[in-house]
Amino acid sequence: QVRLEESGGGSVQAGGSLRLSCTISGIRVNSACMGWFRQAPGKEREEFAIAMIGAGGTEYDDSVKARFTVSRDIDNNAVYLQMNSLKAEDTAIYSCAADFRRTGDDGTTCYRRDFMYDYWGQGTQVTVSS
């Protein structure tokens, strides 16, 4: 059984930092494309991952580029999202997701679109106050 669990959310002042973790069980993190998605209060979840990592590298949405960094830890079977210079508009529930049909190498490509992902965590709340 595949399970994803996020942690590390919380409340922070604008300009602060948080590090989100996504621990994975049931499959190896290096066998998948992993994405971080978010849903702001009163809005639908964004259709495109704000950050994505696979064997071929990383990709970011313009809204978080140069502020957020996604990484993966093969030994601990986890994915992280380091969030710096946080803004009020970053307030959202952040969820990690896994696409195990692709790895980002051996001819496959990772995508940021939500419907490419098969497994999702429950999410962790991030609140940024200005």
Summary of the structure (lengths in Angstrom):
residues: 130
radius of gyration: 13.7
end to end distance: 40.5
largest distance: 44.4
contacts: 418
relative contact order: 0.32
helix: 7%
strand: 48%
